[in-house]
């Protein structure tokens, strides 16, 4: 990362690239989202060269944001890296904290959720740049909505009014049903659209 950060500082410095120098956190948001999507596609397709390239493009976005923040004295790349390392240690007490490993994956997920709930950030509303399905999944998890079974979800879909509110209610029921099965609705739909399921 040291080499990439040095390169980005040169691009944004005197005599650097006018386009790179003009970028801000806000102007880079569309590129960050695009690169994240391209990286996800490359990973889903499993093409080694594409994965390497797209992860590099995503890393470039992280580097740019870190250098922009560094220039204003807001934070540095070291702050970003240190923050994620501390979070991963905090969220894995069974690895780094001497706690006993949970008995199964369900118990491990429950422990993970408990730790996340203790972090104030988790009470924030879902990011507005998530898809509507992702926002609904996260909102239901935060509200601890009771996951609906298939029959209850089907009933809510059938009873939904033929208007935008009815469609939204039906989609919420389907998201809840997917969560009751341990299925990420966004991933399932994306996989079906890409012919992966």
Protein Blocks (a to p, Z undefined) as FASTA:
>chain_A
ZZmmmmmmmmmmghiafklmmpcfklmmmmmmmmmmmmmmmmmnopaklmmmmmmmmmmm
mmmmmmmmmmnomacfklmmmmmmmmmmmmmmmlmnopacdfblklmmmmmmmmmmmpmk
lmpccdfkbcfklmmmmmmmmnopacddfklmmmmmmmpccbfklmmmmmmmmmmmmmmn
opafklmmmmmmnopZZ
